[in-house]
């Protein structure tokens, strides 16, 4: 992406540059991990047999995120990604202790949603094409570093409707990971949900995706997750009697009766909750969802 600075109604191109080394990129991201990716830093250079650059932790879904930094294109993201995932899944005990130590709590980790981020200035066509599988726990992220201390991150969205199992066939490591890493589906999270709540849930999902075409929907363990520019703005959880939403918003004071004011944490950007159980409340929910989306733009 080319950026320009406007000076007296004229534009001046902002020059691009890159980090001197993978280590410089790693140090920068680790120092800003919560601000950029909303992850808690758990470990740097983790491992004994080989070293994983960075381990982050998604405190909302309680899952680790492996982060690898690259300044060249001569590697396979699939081979390296599954090697690192396999290492983590066979060393859960060591990482669990480290997570508990850093977070100062006995955390119940959801290993089934473990992911790996590859961060690089750019990826080649082969690397991007190799990640086109639904449920693949690998995310490619390109960064653009500019003069004037400006940086941007682009989450590459590539998946097709091909199951992770198709990738995993043939090798023991991939079969092991396919058993441990769980790509959830709408059918699973809606399995025991009554039809009236399903209809409300699907109507709400449709309206959310109509707000901004750049928003992305992911299927999590308990519901759907909505992101924009790599940042989550909504967690939607369908239950038997209602749909609960957690929003990227400061605590809201409103006359709208869908808001839940209890159990709002102060140590997170997700400080507004709502619940709906009728079609009539969908527009009220959309009102707050739009405000949460604005916080990712």
N, C-alpha and C positions, 0 to 999 in steps of 0.2 A: 504494500500500500504506500502510495506517495502522499506525504503530508506537506501542507503549505502554511506559512505564517502570513497573516494579513497585516500589512504595514501601510498606513495611509491609503487604504483602498487598493493597494497593490499586493500581489502575492510573492513570497519568496520561498523557494523550496527548502524544506528542512532535510539536511543530509542524513543518511543512514550510517550506522556503524554496527559493530558487533563486540561481544565480550572477548577479552583477550584469550580466555581459556574456558574449558568446561567448569573448572573449579571456581572461576570468578562468577560465572552464571549461577552455579550452585549456591555460592555464598550469598549472592543477591536474593535469590528466591527464598532460601531458608530464613533470611532476615526479614522477609516480607510475606511469609507463607500464609499467615492468617488473613492479611489484608487482600492478597491476590486470589488465593484459592480457598480461603475459609477452612484451612486445615491446621491442626495443632502439630508442631514439630515434635516428633518422638525421638528420632535418632538420625545421626549423620554418619555415613560410612558404616552401615550395619552389616554384620556377618563375619564369619571366620574363614570359611572355605573361599569365598570371594566377597567383595565389598559392594553392597547396594548403596547408591549415592545418598538417598534421603528416604526416610519413612515419615509420612504424615498420618494424621488420624482425623477422620470425619466424625466429629462428636455427635452429630445428629443421627446418623444411621449406625454409629458405633463400629465402623469398619476402617481398616488400615488402607493407606494409599502409598504404593511404591512410586518413587519419582527418580527417573534417570535423565541425565543431562547429556546432550550430544552436540558436538560441533563439527561432525562430518556425516556423510551419508553412506559410509561403507559398512553397514551392519543390517541385520534382519530384525525388525521390531517384533516379529512373531517368535523367532527362536529365542532372542534375549528376554522378551516379555514372559514367555512361559517358563524359562529357566529361573527367572527371579521369583515368579509366582510360586513355582514348585518349592523353591528354597524356603520362602516364607511359610508355606503351608506345612512343611516338614519340620519347621522350627517355631511352631506356635508358642511353645512354652517360654522360649527366650524372649520373643517379642511381647508376649502377654506380661511378663515381668517388667519389661521396659515401659510398656504403656501404663501399667499400674504405678510405676515409680514416677513417671513424668506427670501424670494426671492426679497423683496422690489419692487414688481410689482403686477399689477392686472392680475393674470394668468388665462387664460381660460383652465380649467382642463378638460381632457378627462376621465370621470369616467368609461367609458365602457371598458377601458383596465387596470383597477385596478387589482393588483395581491397581493398574499401573499407568502412570503418566510418563510419556516420553516428551521432553521439552527440547526443542532445537530451533535454530533460525529458520530452517526449512526442511521439508522431507521430499524425497524423490517420488516419482509416480508409482514405482514398484512398492515402496513402503506404504503409501496411502492405499493402493489397491489391495494389499495383503490384509488390511484391517477391515475389509468390507463384509463383516459377518455379524449378524444380530446376536447380542449376548456376549460378544468378545470383550473381556474386561481390560481392554487396552485403549487409552485415549492419547491421540497425538495432539500436541500443542505447539504451535509456532509462535515465536516472539519476534517483534520488530523493535529494534533499538535505534533511537534517533538522537541527533544533536539536541541541545537544550534540555537534556535529561528527560526525554519522553520515551516511554515504552508501552507497547501494546501486546496482548496475548490473543491468539486466535485458536479456539477449540475446533479442530477439524471434524466435521460430521460426515461419516462415510458409510454407515452400515446398510446392508441389504437384508431382505427377508430370508436369510440363511442361518440355520441354527448352529450354535457353537459345537454341537456334536459332530457336525460335518467336518470341522477342523480337527477335532480331537481323535478321530478314528486313525488307528495305525501305530501309535506310539504309547508307551506306558505312562510317560510324564503327562502327555496331553489328556489321556484317559483319567488319570488321577485328578487333574485340575478340573476336568469336566464334571467329576463327581462332587468336588468341593465348592466350585464357583457356581452359583445358582442364578441363571437368567430367569427372572420371574415374568409371568404373563398376566394379562388382564383376567383371563379365565380363572387363574388361581386366586387372585385377590378378591374376585367377585363370587367365588364358589358358593359361599353360604349367605350371600347378601340377597334380601327380598327384591322382587322385580321392581317395586315402586322406588326403592333407593337406587337400584341400578340405573333406572331411567333418569333420575335426577342427576346421578353421578355422570352419566354419559352426556347429558345435555350441558352440564357445567363444563366438562372437558372440552366439548366442541366450542363453546363460547370463549373459553380461555385461549384456545389456539387461534381464534379469529382476532384477538386483540392485537397481536404483533406476529407477523410471519417468521420472525427470527427466533421466536421462543421454541424451546425443545421440550418434549415430554419424555420422561424415562419411567420405567416400571420398577418400583422398589419392592421390598419385602411385604410392606403393609399397604401400599397405595401408590399413587403417582407423584412424580417429582417434576417440577417445572423450572427451567433454567433459561437465562438470557445472558449472553456474553460470558458463559461459563459460571455464572453466579445463580444460585438457587433463590427463587422468590416465593415459592409455594410448595408445601407438602400437603397432599390431599389424601385423606384416609377414610375410605368407606366402611361404615359399621352397619350393624343390622337395623338400627333405628334412626341413624343420622349419618351425615357426612361431616367430618371435622377437617378444618384447614388451619395450617400454621403459616403465617405470613411474615415476610421480611419487612416489618413495619415496627416503628415505635408503638408503644401502647396507645391505643385509640380510645378517645372518649366520644361516644356517639349515642344517639337515641335509637339506632337500629338494634333490634333485639337479637340479632344473630351472634353478637360478640360474646366471648367467654372471658371473663375478667379474672378468674381464679387461676392459680398455678402459672402465672406469667413470670418467666425467668428474666432477671435483670442483666445477666452476663452473656447475652446473645443478641444478635440483630433481629431474631425472630421473636417478637414480643407481642404479637397480636394473634389471637385464635378466634375462629368462628365455627359455628355449627349450623347446618341447615337440614331440614327434612321435608321440604315441600318445593314444588316448582316456583311458587310465588317468591321464594327467598333467593333465587338464583341471581337476580339482578343486584340485590343488596351485596351478595358475595362478590360479584364482578366489580362493584364499586371499589371495594377494598383491595381486590386482586390487582386492579389497574394501578393503584397507588403503590403496591409492593413492587410491581414490575418496573415502575419509574425509578426505583432505587437501584436497578441494575443497568440503567441506560447512561 
